[in-house]
Amino acid sequence: MKTFGRLEGEKLVRPPQGFPADSPFIELLKHKSYIVVYPLPDALAFGAGLLQHTTEVCRILNPFNRFLNVAVTG
């Protein structure tokens, strides 16, 4: 997640029902949603390379998005 930093979004205070509090993934399991943020510098936002850069960022995000889709749909 070095491209996007840390996960953001609302989290539960306690572990979700049915999950052990000592799970190594407990902080991920507490998330109600998974939000990643990519800060876009102004120079890039208004530059000629925006489309190419945005395409690359989406390519990097794609495996995470696929993982979430599989996790939700089974």
N, CA, C, O and CB atoms as a CASP TS submission, in Angstrom:
PFRMAT TS
TARGET T0000
AUTHOR 0000-0000-0000
METHOD Language model
MODEL 1
PARENT N/A
ATOM      1  N   MET     1       0.813  -1.198   0.000  1.00  0.00           N
ATOM      2  CA  MET     1       0.000   0.000   0.000  1.00  0.00           C
ATOM      3  C   MET     1       0.857   1.264   0.000  1.00  0.00           C
ATOM      4  O   MET     1       0.368   2.345   0.328  1.00  0.00           O
ATOM      5  CB  MET     1      -0.925  -0.002   1.196  1.00  0.00           C
ATOM      6  N   LYS     2       2.116   1.134  -0.362  1.00  0.00           N
ATOM      7  CA  LYS     2       2.979   2.316  -0.312  1.00  0.00           C
ATOM      8  C   LYS     2       2.504   3.414  -1.265  1.00  0.00           C
ATOM      9  O   LYS     2       2.761   4.591  -1.010  1.00  0.00           O
ATOM     10  CB  LYS     2       4.414   1.928  -0.649  1.00  0.00           C
ATOM     11  N   THR     3       1.829   3.066  -2.337  1.00  0.00           N
ATOM     12  CA  THR     3       1.321   4.071  -3.264  1.00  0.00           C
ATOM     13  C   THR     3       0.187   4.866  -2.640  1.00  0.00           C
ATOM     14  O   THR     3       0.045   6.060  -2.904  1.00  0.00           O
ATOM     15  CB  THR     3       0.850   3.414  -4.556  1.00  0.00           C
ATOM     16  N   PHE     4      -0.618   4.213  -1.813  1.00  0.00           N
ATOM     17  CA  PHE     4      -1.821   4.831  -1.277  1.00  0.00           C
ATOM     18  C   PHE     4      -1.749   5.150   0.209  1.00  0.00           C
ATOM     19  O   PHE     4      -2.665   5.777   0.740  1.00  0.00           O
ATOM     20  CB  PHE     4      -2.979   3.944  -1.526  1.00  0.00           C
ATOM     21  N   GLY     5      -0.707   4.746   0.882  1.00  0.00           N
ATOM     22  CA  GLY     5      -0.624   5.007   2.313  1.00  0.00           C
ATOM     23  C   GLY     5      -1.458   4.007   3.092  1.00  0.00           C
ATOM     24  O   GLY     5      -1.576   2.849   2.692  1.00  0.00           O
ATOM     25  N   ARG     6      -2.024   4.433   4.176  1.00  0.00           N
ATOM     26  CA  ARG     6      -2.785   3.515   5.033  1.00  0.00           C
ATOM     27  C   ARG     6      -4.239   3.454   4.591  1.00  0.00           C
ATOM     28  O   ARG     6      -4.730   4.335   3.885  1.00  0.00           O
ATOM     29  CB  ARG     6      -2.699   3.948   6.509  1.00  0.00           C
ATOM     30  N   LEU     7      -4.913   2.398   5.020  1.00  0.00           N
ATOM     31  CA  LEU     7      -6.350   2.291   4.775  1.00  0.00           C
ATOM     32  C   LEU     7      -7.071   3.311   5.625  1.00  0.00           C
ATOM     33  O   LEU     7      -6.694   3.569   6.768  1.00  0.00           O
ATOM     34  CB  LEU     7      -6.869   0.863   5.075  1.00  0.00           C
ATOM     35  N   GLU     8      -8.099   3.880   5.063  1.00  0.00           N
ATOM     36  CA  GLU     8      -8.917   4.831   5.792  1.00  0.00           C
ATOM     37  C   GLU     8     -10.345   4.320   5.835  1.00  0.00           C
ATOM     38  O   GLU     8     -10.677   3.334   5.176  1.00  0.00           O
ATOM     39  CB  GLU     8      -8.851   6.234   5.149  1.00  0.00           C
ATOM     40  N   GLY     9     -11.171   4.975   6.593  1.00  0.00           N
ATOM     41  CA  GLY     9     -12.575   4.608   6.677  1.00  0.00           C
ATOM     42  C   GLY     9     -12.988   4.289   8.096  1.00  0.00           C
ATOM     43  O   GLY     9     -12.151   4.141   8.986  1.00  0.00           O
ATOM     44  N   GLU    10     -14.286   4.186   8.294  1.00  0.00           N
ATOM     45  CA  GLU    10     -14.845   3.930   9.609  1.00  0.00           C
ATOM     46  C   GLU    10     -14.507   2.523  10.076  1.00  0.00           C
ATOM     47  O   GLU    10     -14.521   1.574   9.292  1.00  0.00           O
ATOM     48  CB  GLU    10     -16.355   4.133   9.594  1.00  0.00           C
ATOM     49  N   LYS    11     -14.198   2.399  11.382  1.00  0.00           N
ATOM     50  CA  LYS    11     -13.832   1.107  11.954  1.00  0.00           C
ATOM     51  C   LYS    11     -14.689   0.805  13.172  1.00  0.00           C
ATOM     52  O   LYS    11     -15.163   1.710  13.858  1.00  0.00           O
ATOM     53  CB  LYS    11     -12.345   1.082  12.330  1.00  0.00           C
ATOM     54  N   LEU    12     -14.876  -0.472  13.425  1.00  0.00           N
ATOM     55  CA  LEU    12     -15.525  -0.925  14.643  1.00  0.00           C
ATOM     56  C   LEU    12     -14.590  -0.713  15.824  1.00  0.00           C
ATOM     57  O   LEU    12     -13.371  -0.722  15.657  1.00  0.00           O
ATOM     58  CB  LEU    12     -15.937  -2.406  14.530  1.00  0.00           C
ATOM     59  N   VAL    13     -15.140  -0.525  16.998  1.00  0.00           N
ATOM     60  CA  VAL    13     -14.336  -0.388  18.207  1.00  0.00           C
ATOM     61  C   VAL    13     -13.871  -1.765  18.683  1.00  0.00           C
ATOM     62  O   VAL    13     -12.734  -1.939  19.120  1.00  0.00           O
ATOM     63  CB  VAL    13     -15.138   0.330  19.319  1.00  0.00           C
ATOM     64  N   ARG    14     -14.778  -2.736  18.588  1.00  0.00           N
ATOM     65  CA  ARG    14     -14.479  -4.107  19.018  1.00  0.00           C
ATOM     66  C   ARG    14     -14.396  -5.016  17.800  1.00  0.00           C
ATOM     67  O   ARG    14     -14.869  -4.657  16.721  1.00  0.00           O
ATOM     68  CB  ARG    14     -15.555  -4.627  20.014  1.00  0.00           C
ATOM     69  N   PRO    15     -13.802  -6.179  17.965  1.00  0.00           N
ATOM     70  CA  PRO    15     -13.764  -7.140  16.852  1.00  0.00           C
ATOM     71  C   PRO    15     -15.177  -7.529  16.421  1.00  0.00           C
ATOM     72  O   PRO    15     -16.087  -7.568  17.249  1.00  0.00           O
ATOM     73  CB  PRO    15     -12.968  -8.402  17.252  1.00  0.00           C
ATOM     74  N   PRO    16     -15.365  -7.813  15.139  1.00  0.00           N
ATOM     75  CA  PRO    16     -16.684  -8.248  14.703  1.00  0.00           C
ATOM     76  C   PRO    16     -17.055  -9.584  15.350  1.00  0.00           C
ATOM     77  O   PRO    16     -16.188 -10.397  15.669  1.00  0.00           O
ATOM     78  CB  PRO    16     -16.729  -8.364  13.172  1.00  0.00           C
ATOM     79  N   GLN    17     -18.330  -9.789  15.533  1.00  0.00           N
ATOM     80  CA  GLN    17     -18.813 -11.009  16.176  1.00  0.00           C
ATOM     81  C   GLN    17     -18.327 -12.233  15.395  1.00  0.00           C
ATOM     82  O   GLN    17     -18.416 -12.290  14.169  1.00  0.00           O
ATOM     83  CB  GLN    17     -20.364 -11.004  16.274  1.00  0.00           C
ATOM     84  N   GLY    18     -17.811 -13.206  16.147  1.00  0.00           N
ATOM     85  CA  GLY    18     -17.353 -14.443  15.538  1.00  0.00           C
ATOM     86  C   GLY    18     -15.872 -14.471  15.213  1.00  0.00           C
ATOM     87  O   GLY    18     -15.354 -15.495  14.770  1.00  0.00           O
ATOM     88  N   PHE    19     -15.180 -13.350  15.429  1.00  0.00           N
ATOM     89  CA  PHE    19     -13.750 -13.294  15.151  1.00  0.00           C
ATOM     90  C   PHE    19     -12.983 -13.120  16.461  1.00  0.00           C
ATOM     91  O   PHE    19     -13.375 -12.311  17.302  1.00  0.00           O
ATOM     92  CB  PHE    19     -13.423 -12.140  14.165  1.00  0.00           C
ATOM     93  N   PRO    20     -11.895 -13.869  16.641  1.00  0.00           N
ATOM     94  CA  PRO    20     -11.132 -13.740  17.885  1.00  0.00           C
ATOM     95  C   PRO    20     -10.402 -12.401  17.959  1.00  0.00           C
ATOM     96  O   PRO    20      -9.876 -11.913  16.960  1.00  0.00           O
ATOM     97  CB  PRO    20     -10.129 -14.887  18.010  1.00  0.00           C
ATOM     98  N   ALA    21     -10.379 -11.822  19.141  1.00  0.00           N
ATOM     99  CA  ALA    21      -9.728 -10.521  19.335  1.00  0.00           C
ATOM    100  C   ALA    21      -8.227 -10.580  19.098  1.00  0.00           C
ATOM    101  O   ALA    21      -7.604  -9.553  18.828  1.00  0.00           O
ATOM    102  CB  ALA    21      -9.996 -10.010  20.734  1.00  0.00           C
ATOM    103  N   ASP    22      -7.638 -11.769  19.194  1.00  0.00           N
ATOM    104  CA  ASP    22      -6.194 -11.884  19.019  1.00  0.00           C
ATOM    105  C   ASP    22      -5.800 -12.283  17.595  1.00  0.00           C
ATOM    106  O   ASP    22      -4.653 -12.660  17.356  1.00  0.00           O
ATOM    107  CB  ASP    22      -5.642 -12.891  20.000  1.00  0.00           C
ATOM    108  N   SER    23      -6.729 -12.205  16.661  1.00  0.00           N
ATOM    109  CA  SER    23      -6.413 -12.514  15.266  1.00  0.00           C
ATOM    110  C   SER    23      -5.340 -11.551  14.765  1.00  0.00           C
ATOM    111  O   SER    23      -5.396 -10.361  15.075  1.00  0.00           O
ATOM    112  CB  SER    23      -7.687 -12.429  14.374  1.00  0.00           C
ATOM    113  N   PRO    24      -4.363 -12.038  13.996  1.00  0.00           N
ATOM    114  CA  PRO    24      -3.348 -11.137  13.452  1.00  0.00           C
ATOM    115  C   PRO    24      -3.934 -10.133  12.443  1.00  0.00           C
ATOM    116  O   PRO    24      -3.276  -9.163  12.069  1.00  0.00           O
ATOM    117  CB  PRO    24      -2.242 -11.950  12.787  1.00  0.00           C
ATOM    118  N   PHE    25      -5.166 -10.379  12.015  1.00  0.00           N
ATOM    119  CA  PHE    25      -5.810  -9.501  11.029  1.00  0.00           C
ATOM    120  C   PHE    25      -6.923  -8.667  11.639  1.00  0.00           C
ATOM    121  O   PHE    25      -7.747  -8.107  10.917  1.00  0.00           O
ATOM    122  CB  PHE    25      -6.366 -10.321   9.885  1.00  0.00           C
ATOM    123  N   ILE    26      -6.952  -8.580  12.960  1.00  0.00           N
ATOM    124  CA  ILE    26      -8.080  -7.956  13.630  1.00  0.00           C
ATOM    125  C   ILE    26      -8.277  -6.495  13.225  1.00  0.00           C
ATOM    126  O   ILE    26      -9.418  -6.047  13.110  1.00  0.00           O
ATOM    127  CB  ILE    26      -7.897  -8.048  15.119  1.00  0.00           C
ATOM    128  N   GLU    27      -7.217  -5.756  13.010  1.00  0.00           N
ATOM    129  CA  GLU    27      -7.377  -4.343  12.627  1.00  0.00           C
ATOM    130  C   GLU    27      -7.997  -4.221  11.236  1.00  0.00           C
ATOM    131  O   GLU    27      -8.762  -3.290  10.983  1.00  0.00           O
ATOM    132  CB  GLU    27      -6.015  -3.616  12.661  1.00  0.00           C
ATOM    133  N   LEU    28      -7.681  -5.138  10.343  1.00  0.00           N
ATOM    134  CA  LEU    28      -8.319  -5.143   9.018  1.00  0.00           C
ATOM    135  C   LEU    28      -9.776  -5.563   9.119  1.00  0.00           C
ATOM    136  O   LEU    28     -10.632  -5.038   8.407  1.00  0.00           O
ATOM    137  CB  LEU    28      -7.568  -6.081   8.058  1.00  0.00           C
ATOM    138  N   LEU    29     -10.053  -6.507  10.001  1.00  0.00           N
ATOM    139  CA  LEU    29     -11.419  -6.997  10.164  1.00  0.00           C
ATOM    140  C   LEU    29     -12.343  -5.959  10.797  1.00  0.00           C
ATOM    141  O   LEU    29     -13.558  -6.018  10.609  1.00  0.00           O
ATOM    142  CB  LEU    29     -11.415  -8.254  11.003  1.00  0.00           C
ATOM    143  N   LYS    30     -11.788  -5.023  11.536  1.00  0.00           N
ATOM    144  CA  LYS    30     -12.598  -3.983  12.176  1.00  0.00           C
ATOM    145  C   LYS    30     -13.102  -2.931  11.187  1.00  0.00           C
ATOM    146  O   LYS    30     -14.034  -2.191  11.500  1.00  0.00           O
ATOM    147  CB  LYS    30     -11.794  -3.307  13.268  1.00  0.00           C
ATOM    148  N   HIS    31     -12.505  -2.854  10.010  1.00  0.00           N
ATOM    149  CA  HIS    31     -12.928  -1.850   9.025  1.00  0.00           C
ATOM    150  C   HIS    31     -14.341  -2.123   8.547  1.00  0.00           C
ATOM    151  O   HIS    31     -14.688  -3.261   8.232  1.00  0.00           O
ATOM    152  CB  HIS    31     -11.968  -1.824   7.830  1.00  0.00           C
ATOM    153  N   LYS    32     -15.157  -1.076   8.493  1.00  0.00           N
ATOM    154  CA  LYS    32     -16.491  -1.181   7.912  1.00  0.00           C
ATOM    155  C   LYS    32     -16.416  -0.992   6.399  1.00  0.00           C
ATOM    156  O   LYS    32     -17.281  -1.469   5.664  1.00  0.00           O
ATOM    157  CB  LYS    32     -17.445  -0.140   8.542  1.00  0.00           C
ATOM    158  N   SER    33     -15.401  -0.311   5.951  1.00  0.00           N
ATOM    159  CA  SER    33     -15.143  -0.120   4.517  1.00  0.00           C
ATOM    160  C   SER    33     -13.642   0.049   4.341  1.00  0.00           C
ATOM    161  O   SER    33     -12.919   0.330   5.296  1.00  0.00           O
ATOM    162  CB  SER    33     -15.930   1.123   3.941  1.00  0.00           C
ATOM    163  N   TYR    34     -13.193  -0.121   3.131  1.00  0.00           N
ATOM    164  CA  TYR    34     -11.772   0.001   2.826  1.00  0.00           C
ATOM    165  C   TYR    34     -11.594   1.141   1.833  1.00  0.00           C
ATOM    166  O   TYR    34     -12.005   1.045   0.677  1.00  0.00           O
ATOM    167  CB  TYR    34     -11.192  -1.338   2.257  1.00  0.00           C
ATOM    168  N   ILE    35     -10.987   2.205   2.296  1.00  0.00           N
ATOM    169  CA  ILE    35     -10.794   3.396   1.474  1.00  0.00           C
ATOM    170  C   ILE    35      -9.301   3.665   1.344  1.00  0.00           C
ATOM    171  O   ILE    35      -8.572   3.722   2.335  1.00  0.00           O
ATOM    172  CB  ILE    35     -11.529   4.627   2.083  1.00  0.00           C
ATOM    173  N   VAL    36      -8.867   3.827   0.106  1.00  0.00           N
ATOM    174  CA  VAL    36      -7.484   4.232  -0.136  1.00  0.00           C
ATOM    175  C   VAL    36      -7.513   5.603  -0.805  1.00  0.00           C
ATOM    176  O   VAL    36      -8.420   5.911  -1.579  1.00  0.00           O
ATOM    177  CB  VAL    36      -6.717   3.177  -1.022  1.00  0.00           C
ATOM    178  N   VAL    37      -6.518   6.412  -0.500  1.00  0.00           N
ATOM    179  CA  VAL    37      -6.454   7.771  -1.017  1.00  0.00           C
ATOM    180  C   VAL    37      -5.127   7.958  -1.726  1.00  0.00           C
ATOM    181  O   VAL    37      -4.079   7.536  -1.237  1.00  0.00           O
ATOM    182  CB  VAL    37      -6.629   8.816   0.118  1.00  0.00           C
ATOM    183  N   TYR    38      -5.185   8.586  -2.868  1.00  0.00           N
ATOM    184  CA  TYR    38      -3.964   8.892  -3.606  1.00  0.00           C
ATOM    185  C   TYR    38      -3.874  10.404  -3.771  1.00  0.00           C
ATOM    186  O   TYR    38      -4.664  10.999  -4.505  1.00  0.00           O
ATOM    187  CB  TYR    38      -3.939   8.168  -4.997  1.00  0.00           C
ATOM    188  N   PRO    39      -2.917  11.024  -3.092  1.00  0.00           N
ATOM    189  CA  PRO    39      -2.780  12.480  -3.228  1.00  0.00           C
ATOM    190  C   PRO    39      -2.198  12.835  -4.598  1.00  0.00           C
ATOM    191  O   PRO    39      -1.121  12.366  -4.964  1.00  0.00           O
ATOM    192  CB  PRO    39      -1.884  13.051  -2.100  1.00  0.00           C
ATOM    193  N   LEU    40      -2.903  13.645  -5.329  1.00  0.00           N
ATOM    194  CA  LEU    40      -2.476  14.027  -6.674  1.00  0.00           C
ATOM    195  C   LEU    40      -1.947  15.459  -6.647  1.00  0.00           C
ATOM    196  O   LEU    40      -2.696  16.397  -6.376  1.00  0.00           O
ATOM    197  CB  LEU    40      -3.648  13.892  -7.690  1.00  0.00           C
ATOM    198  N   PRO    41      -0.658  15.625  -6.927  1.00  0.00           N
ATOM    199  CA  PRO    41      -0.086  16.980  -6.927  1.00  0.00           C
ATOM    200  C   PRO    41      -0.758  17.866  -7.990  1.00  0.00           C
ATOM    201  O   PRO    41      -1.122  17.383  -9.063  1.00  0.00           O
ATOM    202  CB  PRO    41       1.443  16.916  -7.178  1.00  0.00           C
ATOM    203  N   ASP    42      -0.917  19.144  -7.692  1.00  0.00           N
ATOM    204  CA  ASP    42      -1.550  20.075  -8.630  1.00  0.00           C
ATOM    205  C   ASP    42      -0.871  20.069  -9.987  1.00  0.00           C
ATOM    206  O   ASP    42      -1.540  20.113 -11.020  1.00  0.00           O
ATOM    207  CB  ASP    42      -1.536  21.478  -8.064  1.00  0.00           C
ATOM    208  N   ALA    43       0.456  20.014  -9.990  1.00  0.00           N
ATOM    209  CA  ALA    43       1.189  20.049 -11.257  1.00  0.00           C
ATOM    210  C   ALA    43       0.804  18.869 -12.140  1.00  0.00           C
ATOM    211  O   ALA    43       0.730  19.002 -13.361  1.00  0.00           O
ATOM    212  CB  ALA    43       2.702  20.045 -11.003  1.00  0.00           C
ATOM    213  N   LEU    44       0.564  17.734 -11.532  1.00  0.00           N
ATOM    214  CA  LEU    44       0.175  16.559 -12.296  1.00  0.00           C
ATOM    215  C   LEU    44      -1.297  16.629 -12.695  1.00  0.00           C
ATOM    216  O   LEU    44      -1.670  16.197 -13.786  1.00  0.00           O
ATOM    217  CB  LEU    44       0.445  15.288 -11.489  1.00  0.00           C
ATOM    218  N   ALA    45      -2.120  17.168 -11.819  1.00  0.00           N
ATOM    219  CA  ALA    45      -3.555  17.253 -12.089  1.00  0.00           C
ATOM    220  C   ALA    45      -3.859  18.112 -13.313  1.00  0.00           C
ATOM    221  O   ALA    45      -4.839  17.874 -14.020  1.00  0.00           O
ATOM    222  CB  ALA    45      -4.280  17.813 -10.878  1.00  0.00           C
ATOM    223  N   PHE    46      -3.032  19.092 -13.552  1.00  0.00           N
ATOM    224  CA  PHE    46      -3.265  19.993 -14.672  1.00  0.00           C
ATOM    225  C   PHE    46      -2.248  19.805 -15.793  1.00  0.00           C
ATOM    226  O   PHE    46      -2.169  20.623 -16.709  1.00  0.00           O
ATOM    227  CB  PHE    46      -3.236  21.422 -14.193  1.00  0.00           C
ATOM    228  N   GLY    47      -1.471  18.723 -15.718  1.00  0.00           N
ATOM    229  CA  GLY    47      -0.437  18.485 -16.718  1.00  0.00           C
ATOM    230  C   GLY    47      -0.894  17.549 -17.820  1.00  0.00           C
ATOM    231  O   GLY    47      -1.976  16.965 -17.763  1.00  0.00           O
ATOM    232  N   ALA    48      -0.040  17.426 -18.823  1.00  0.00           N
ATOM    233  CA  ALA    48      -0.340  16.599 -19.989  1.00  0.00           C
ATOM    234  C   ALA    48      -0.306  15.107 -19.663  1.00  0.00           C
ATOM    235  O   ALA    48      -0.915  14.317 -20.385  1.00  0.00           O
ATOM    236  CB  ALA    48       0.643  16.902 -21.103  1.00  0.00           C
ATOM    237  N   GLY    49       0.382  14.700 -18.604  1.00  0.00           N
ATOM    238  CA  GLY    49       0.526  13.288 -18.290  1.00  0.00           C
ATOM    239  C   GLY    49      -0.528  12.725 -17.355  1.00  0.00           C
ATOM    240  O   GLY    49      -0.367  11.620 -16.837  1.00  0.00           O
ATOM    241  N   LEU    50      -1.618  13.475 -17.128  1.00  0.00           N
ATOM    242  CA  LEU    50      -2.630  13.041 -16.168  1.00  0.00           C
ATOM    243  C   LEU    50      -3.249  11.693 -16.542  1.00  0.00           C
ATOM    244  O   LEU    50      -3.354  10.811 -15.689  1.00  0.00           O
ATOM    245  CB  LEU    50      -3.718  14.089 -16.059  1.00  0.00           C
ATOM    246  N   LEU    51      -3.652  11.523 -17.771  1.00  0.00           N
ATOM    247  CA  LEU    51      -4.313  10.277 -18.174  1.00  0.00           C
ATOM    248  C   LEU    51      -3.387   9.080 -18.001  1.00  0.00           C
ATOM    249  O   LEU    51      -3.798   8.044 -17.478  1.00  0.00           O
ATOM    250  CB  LEU    51      -4.782  10.366 -19.629  1.00  0.00           C
ATOM    251  N   GLN    52      -2.149   9.220 -18.436  1.00  0.00           N
ATOM    252  CA  GLN    52      -1.183   8.128 -18.300  1.00  0.00           C
ATOM    253  C   GLN    52      -0.929   7.812 -16.826  1.00  0.00           C
ATOM    254  O   GLN    52      -0.876   6.643 -16.444  1.00  0.00           O
ATOM    255  CB  GLN    52       0.141   8.488 -19.005  1.00  0.00           C
ATOM    256  N   HIS    53      -0.774   8.824 -16.016  1.00  0.00           N
ATOM    257  CA  HIS    53      -0.515   8.617 -14.591  1.00  0.00           C
ATOM    258  C   HIS    53      -1.728   7.972 -13.899  1.00  0.00           C
ATOM    259  O   HIS    53      -1.572   7.055 -13.092  1.00  0.00           O
ATOM    260  CB  HIS    53      -0.165   9.961 -13.911  1.00  0.00           C
ATOM    261  N   THR    54      -2.910   8.448 -14.217  1.00  0.00           N
ATOM    262  CA  THR    54      -4.125   7.887 -13.628  1.00  0.00           C
ATOM    263  C   THR    54      -4.291   6.426 -14.025  1.00  0.00           C
ATOM    264  O   THR    54      -4.695   5.603 -13.203  1.00  0.00           O
ATOM    265  CB  THR    54      -5.358   8.697 -14.059  1.00  0.00           C
ATOM    266  N   THR    55      -3.989   6.103 -15.249  1.00  0.00           N
ATOM    267  CA  THR    55      -4.047   4.716 -15.715  1.00  0.00           C
ATOM    268  C   THR    55      -3.101   3.842 -14.918  1.00  0.00           C
ATOM    269  O   THR    55      -3.461   2.723 -14.554  1.00  0.00           O
ATOM    270  CB  THR    55      -3.710   4.631 -17.205  1.00  0.00           C
ATOM    271  N   GLU    56      -1.915   4.319 -14.641  1.00  0.00           N
ATOM    272  CA  GLU    56      -0.935   3.559 -13.865  1.00  0.00           C
ATOM    273  C   GLU    56      -1.391   3.368 -12.420  1.00  0.00           C
ATOM    274  O   GLU    56      -1.237   2.281 -11.863  1.00  0.00           O
ATOM    275  CB  GLU    56       0.421   4.261 -13.895  1.00  0.00           C
ATOM    276  N   VAL    57      -1.939   4.394 -11.820  1.00  0.00           N
ATOM    277  CA  VAL    57      -2.431   4.286 -10.446  1.00  0.00           C
ATOM    278  C   VAL    57      -3.568   3.261 -10.381  1.00  0.00           C
ATOM    279  O   VAL    57      -3.621   2.458  -9.450  1.00  0.00           O
ATOM    280  CB  VAL    57      -2.913   5.672  -9.923  1.00  0.00           C
ATOM    281  N   CYS    58      -4.460   3.280 -11.342  1.00  0.00           N
ATOM    282  CA  CYS    58      -5.556   2.298 -11.384  1.00  0.00           C
ATOM    283  C   CYS    58      -5.017   0.885 -11.588  1.00  0.00           C
ATOM    284  O   CYS    58      -5.548  -0.064 -11.012  1.00  0.00           O
ATOM    285  CB  CYS    58      -6.552   2.647 -12.508  1.00  0.00           C
ATOM    286  N   ARG    59      -3.976   0.732 -12.394  1.00  0.00           N
ATOM    287  CA  ARG    59      -3.357  -0.575 -12.600  1.00  0.00           C
ATOM    288  C   ARG    59      -2.793  -1.106 -11.283  1.00  0.00           C
ATOM    289  O   ARG    59      -2.918  -2.294 -10.987  1.00  0.00           O
ATOM    290  CB  ARG    59      -2.243  -0.487 -13.666  1.00  0.00           C
ATOM    291  N   ILE    60      -2.175  -0.231 -10.498  1.00  0.00           N
ATOM    292  CA  ILE    60      -1.617  -0.626  -9.201  1.00  0.00           C
ATOM    293  C   ILE    60      -2.743  -1.002  -8.225  1.00  0.00           C
ATOM    294  O   ILE    60      -2.587  -1.927  -7.428  1.00  0.00           O
ATOM    295  CB  ILE    60      -0.749   0.521  -8.610  1.00  0.00           C
ATOM    296  N   LEU    61      -3.850  -0.303  -8.286  1.00  0.00           N
ATOM    297  CA  LEU    61      -4.975  -0.552  -7.390  1.00  0.00           C
ATOM    298  C   LEU    61      -5.770  -1.807  -7.757  1.00  0.00           C
ATOM    299  O   LEU    61      -6.450  -2.373  -6.901  1.00  0.00           O
ATOM    300  CB  LEU    61      -5.894   0.642  -7.390  1.00  0.00           C
ATOM    301  N   ASN    62      -5.696  -2.245  -8.995  1.00  0.00           N
ATOM    302  CA  ASN    62      -6.510  -3.349  -9.486  1.00  0.00           C
ATOM    303  C   ASN    62      -6.413  -4.632  -8.652  1.00  0.00           C
ATOM    304  O   ASN    62      -7.462  -5.203  -8.352  1.00  0.00           O
ATOM    305  CB  ASN    62      -6.121  -3.651 -10.887  1.00  0.00           C
ATOM    306  N   PRO    63      -5.241  -5.123  -8.258  1.00  0.00           N
ATOM    307  CA  PRO    63      -5.207  -6.351  -7.446  1.00  0.00           C
ATOM    308  C   PRO    63      -5.951  -6.200  -6.111  1.00  0.00           C
ATOM    309  O   PRO    63      -6.605  -7.141  -5.660  1.00  0.00           O
ATOM    310  CB  PRO    63      -3.758  -6.752  -7.178  1.00  0.00           C
ATOM    311  N   PHE    64      -5.857  -5.052  -5.493  1.00  0.00           N
ATOM    312  CA  PHE    64      -6.578  -4.809  -4.235  1.00  0.00           C
ATOM    313  C   PHE    64      -8.084  -4.840  -4.478  1.00  0.00           C
ATOM    314  O   PHE    64      -8.836  -5.428  -3.701  1.00  0.00           O
ATOM    315  CB  PHE    64      -6.162  -3.448  -3.615  1.00  0.00           C
ATOM    316  N   ASN    65      -8.508  -4.210  -5.546  1.00  0.00           N
ATOM    317  CA  ASN    65      -9.923  -4.190  -5.901  1.00  0.00           C
ATOM    318  C   ASN    65     -10.434  -5.603  -6.212  1.00  0.00           C
ATOM    319  O   ASN    65     -11.529  -5.971  -5.787  1.00  0.00           O
ATOM    320  CB  ASN    65     -10.155  -3.263  -7.107  1.00  0.00           C
ATOM    321  N   ARG    66      -9.659  -6.382  -6.940  1.00  0.00           N
ATOM    322  CA  ARG    66     -10.039  -7.776  -7.237  1.00  0.00           C
ATOM    323  C   ARG    66     -10.152  -8.592  -5.953  1.00  0.00           C
ATOM    324  O   ARG    66     -11.092  -9.369  -5.791  1.00  0.00           O
ATOM    325  CB  ARG    66      -9.010  -8.430  -8.189  1.00  0.00           C
ATOM    326  N   PHE    67      -9.185  -8.417  -5.029  1.00  0.00           N
ATOM    327  CA  PHE    67      -9.222  -9.114  -3.748  1.00  0.00           C
ATOM    328  C   PHE    67     -10.504  -8.800  -2.996  1.00  0.00           C
ATOM    329  O   PHE    67     -11.158  -9.708  -2.482  1.00  0.00           O
ATOM    330  CB  PHE    67      -8.009  -8.740  -2.900  1.00  0.00           C
ATOM    331  N   LEU    68     -10.874  -7.524  -2.923  1.00  0.00           N
ATOM    332  CA  LEU    68     -12.088  -7.133  -2.208  1.00  0.00           C
ATOM    333  C   LEU    68     -13.330  -7.727  -2.876  1.00  0.00           C
ATOM    334  O   LEU    68     -14.246  -8.173  -2.186  1.00  0.00           O
ATOM    335  CB  LEU    68     -12.203  -5.599  -2.146  1.00  0.00           C
ATOM    336  N   ASN    69     -13.369  -7.739  -4.191  1.00  0.00           N
ATOM    337  CA  ASN    69     -14.507  -8.318  -4.895  1.00  0.00           C
ATOM    338  C   ASN    69     -14.651  -9.807  -4.610  1.00  0.00           C
ATOM    339  O   ASN    69     -15.763 -10.293  -4.406  1.00  0.00           O
ATOM    340  CB  ASN    69     -14.370  -8.090  -6.388  1.00  0.00           C
ATOM    341  N   VAL    70     -13.548 -10.529  -4.595  1.00  0.00           N
ATOM    342  CA  VAL    70     -13.590 -11.969  -4.281  1.00  0.00           C
ATOM    343  C   VAL    70     -14.019 -12.174  -2.835  1.00  0.00           C
ATOM    344  O   VAL    70     -14.805 -13.074  -2.540  1.00  0.00           O
ATOM    345  CB  VAL    70     -12.207 -12.634  -4.530  1.00  0.00           C
ATOM    346  N   ALA    71     -13.512 -11.353  -1.943  1.00  0.00           N
ATOM    347  CA  ALA    71     -13.865 -11.486  -0.531  1.00  0.00           C
ATOM    348  C   ALA    71     -15.357 -11.265  -0.300  1.00  0.00           C
ATOM    349  O   ALA    71     -15.948 -11.904   0.570  1.00  0.00           O
ATOM    350  CB  ALA    71     -13.059 -10.500   0.308  1.00  0.00           C
ATOM    351  N   VAL    72     -15.960 -10.386  -1.054  1.00  0.00           N
ATOM    352  CA  VAL    72     -17.382 -10.076  -0.887  1.00  0.00           C
ATOM    353  C   VAL    72     -18.266 -11.107  -1.595  1.00  0.00           C
ATOM    354  O   VAL    72     -19.283 -11.540  -1.053  1.00  0.00           O
ATOM    355  CB  VAL    72     -17.684  -8.669  -1.425  1.00  0.00           C
ATOM    356  N   THR    73     -17.872 -11.490  -2.796  1.00  0.00           N
ATOM    357  CA  THR    73     -18.728 -12.375  -3.594  1.00  0.00           C
ATOM    358  C   THR    73     -18.443 -13.851  -3.376  1.00  0.00           C
ATOM    359  O   THR    73     -19.262 -14.704  -3.719  1.00  0.00           O
ATOM    360  CB  THR    73     -18.569 -12.056  -5.049  1.00  0.00           C
ATOM    361  N   GLY    74     -17.272 -14.155  -2.800  1.00  0.00           N
ATOM    362  CA  GLY    74     -16.931 -15.559  -2.540  1.00  0.00           C
ATOM    363  C   GLY    74     -16.266 -16.150  -3.667  1.00  0.00           C
ATOM    364  O   GLY    74     -15.906 -17.327  -3.625  1.00  0.00           O
TER
END
